[in-house]
């Protein structure tokens, strides 16, 4: 599987994402600088975690206005798989590629801990290697992960199975609506999520359940 | 401010310069200095930058070793970890700024130490911190804890370095002067280390990074003065951190270093442009000429005085190979950072500063830099205290209830509330983050090799007996690294003390350094970098002497590293080291009985070394299942922490030869608790005996509660609740300021 990682000034988990993709797909991903205007022909485009432009404005807001975003939108429309993790998820909502918004955590503090994550829809290109309803331990690490969307939007997300992963068993770390941890777009080719599967791929990380998210995409494009 | 300002005794005093120092300035300058020159002297000769009170004693520390490539004097120490890799590390204080402005003070403390590491060419891979706050019931403590933790987290999290460990303590002596000691380590190649010594005459000096503003002017001078009731008026001397700019600066610098354009590089930390330029020139025996009109400024109309003393963050100064200028400039343009040629090296050993074509300063560079004043201040050794016998300390009425109180106290409870605000996982190499004896981080790009990190000191021991306290700080740090299975390599020291002009405080400093030196020598644990923070006093009251030691260890196989948690029921629990029940200066005596008395435990360095080697060998041979060093609170507190971490209890038989309070809460040194499969216990004890290492089985792990023979069972659920409960409850309480 061919993949690419978009790097913005202030991205800081791009190395984690590059490492995970290379470990799991066996192919070194390409790095795409935000100032570029075209994307390589790949099967998966990843937007890594971090604090793009310092996130001094709304998280992801300035990155969503980067030169590369037009190409990203075109790729999303074309059906290319796109994964945004943490700041990547925030950028995807700021571009409008995904609905909703990520607000400051309800506790107002940055939170880095392991949560329980429920696979709410195992029927997506990103979750098909999991069982429906399966619960895994997964780390989160963010300041703005409190997902919000208007009621009609929420009804649509829930009704169409666009909620891919949810915080389980009272471990919602940020006050997110309906315990939402990650959503797909309507077409199902774009996933945004706050937890970090790229930091859950080796025994050293305390578990390998994150691998299957990437393996799902490998399977989906095969 | 024009250079025409008249130099009055008041102005000299405001710059923190003593009359005899000013006399020396007159002698060196040969005339009355300009205001810019006075500012430069004040920036270079303050305690923070010149180490004038401590230098004599710092020279006595062991700083060399087979693996030490760069020792103290550079931005950070460099230690060989094999395969062409090196670890670069240092610890530094940001105490005064953090008290005045907790969020920004702590944030820029982290920023400063990260810059020290990547200035050397290393990518930061781990951050730790040692934080000390006032009494929990003091009106400012909660506010400062909240701000400092936010500041530490916000900078490291955004910059992208995992914060993997540290310590948090409370004591009334820090009521008006918190301590924020930030540690950072980075990885580099042995042939890719950059130093600050300028080389070559007539080469361009380049300014890199963020623009210069009016923040932090006189920060280092402020940090070299005592506090009084009006200290909060000093807020403008605190710098503002921008971790985003620092992340860009990191990537730009590492890219720049690959181009071969860098001849020497120095970060602008304390005393900014002045200190970095003088250090580079003085070290290289070269003069430096700066044209301030070329310095990128955030604000218009800044004077030479302001520019030379600004401590704006995220800036660097380098000597450039002129043949690579275009390449170097392109890197900084890509990262949207300033790149400006602001001066050149000269052969006249003068430090000259120009503004609008006018010479604002012309000073001898060597005397400013490495030949700054040095003092041999009078010191009085701390008087000996009277020891307390174990049987003279009352036993607790209910040992279970006492243990729950202790483990649920502000001193011994879990720091989860703190570390959950830190990104501990970024970079994907964290095997063990905060909460263990030491952090365990894989060497990036390496399958098995790991590094371990720990930060330690016990100030209540240091105040009672500086020499033993200094030794103990080193020994505990070394022990914590050992308990994960690693070989301790080297250390950095962050010496926090009160006013060195007072002989008793100077006695504490001298004593602690003596103890540290002795322990480092005996344990083959050289000091490769460090920082001294003096004048930690408010209204004449000094802090407890707090020489924090940050250590680094090496694991050849990270898969074999140990954690503290009990792994399963039915395993043997063995204590390594002698339990004599020393209760002088113990947590039990101070916090349960309210008595600050007695002598601290003696540190037997030969025993430390032997016990540590035995434990390390056992871990590397795969014989153990858990290891924990015994420190604050003694054996029973250590056992409780192992039980809480694994959610497995234990059946324990106390040693009847030692009074129960001493057995449970005594703080004898050189001890570890280990677990291993029950059937392997006899062979292990026999090997310990053969090695001359005291070891005895005290019980086994068991499902359920913590049971001591002869006492009521202690509920694991209650222990856990107490341990995890204190911090969040304290921080959630209504602010007493409101």
Interface residues (C-beta under 8 A of the other chain):
Chain A: X9 X10 X12 X13 X15 X16 X19 X20 X49 X50 X51 X53 X54 X55 X56 X109 X110 X111 X112 X113 X139 X141 X143 X196 X198 X199 X201 X202 X203 X204 X205
Chain B: X150 X153 X154 X157 X158 X159 X160 X242 X243 X244 X245 X247 X248 X335 X336 X419 X420 X421 X422 X423 X424 X425 X426 X427 X428 X429 X430 X431 X442 X558 X559
